[in-house]
């Protein structure tokens, strides 16, 4: 059955999501630019045109109010915008109050989320080896505003939760059109171990967001994308 969706934030990611939507059984009913849905102002039952799920890729300034408005309208959401997660509790409250649902993540790439799990497992091994220091580095396109990114912070947090309590040197670069590389390294006087994830394009993020949209339809509650990877429907 075709799922009617809305795209909130019709920039590069939004346009790519729209192009791929038919492969995932999604029909784009409504599109909102940063101007037409500024902090929820343009979102209404009429303008959403029957969309059951909204995919939100706008800006950090606009995302929380957009998501709270969507929850109030009874629309489930996939939140791909980053840089606003300190305001997640207020969004969660709106989702719960309105019996809707939200999937959020610093990164909707399936591969990047599996990479995070691999990094956590590796960090647990090196936690017991004091000779090894750790670093976390990334590069993204020049237009990406948050640095370090939510993904890099999440990788470092996963390492710490896995038991690696020594300092982790974080570094971030922003240049050109690079879609994103994240690198984790462990270094000693004897050797270096490096784990790296490189996105070839934005397509992986768009496909993950569409899988999440299919999954969240008809559900209630708040979910982090990495928690539901094993439950995602295939394209």
Secondary structure, 3 states (H helix, E strand, C coil): CCEEEEEECCCHHHHHHHHHHHHHCEEEEEEECCCCCHHHCCCCHHHHCCCCEEEECCCHHHHHHHHHHHHHCCCEEEECCCCCHHHHHHHHHHHHHCCCEEEECCCCCHHHHHHHHHHHHHHHHHCCCCCCEEEEEEEECCCCCCCCCHHHHHHHHHHHHCCCCCCEEEEEEECCCCCCEEEEEEECCCCEEEEEEECCCCHHHHHHHHHHHHHHCCCCEEEEHHHHHHHCCCC
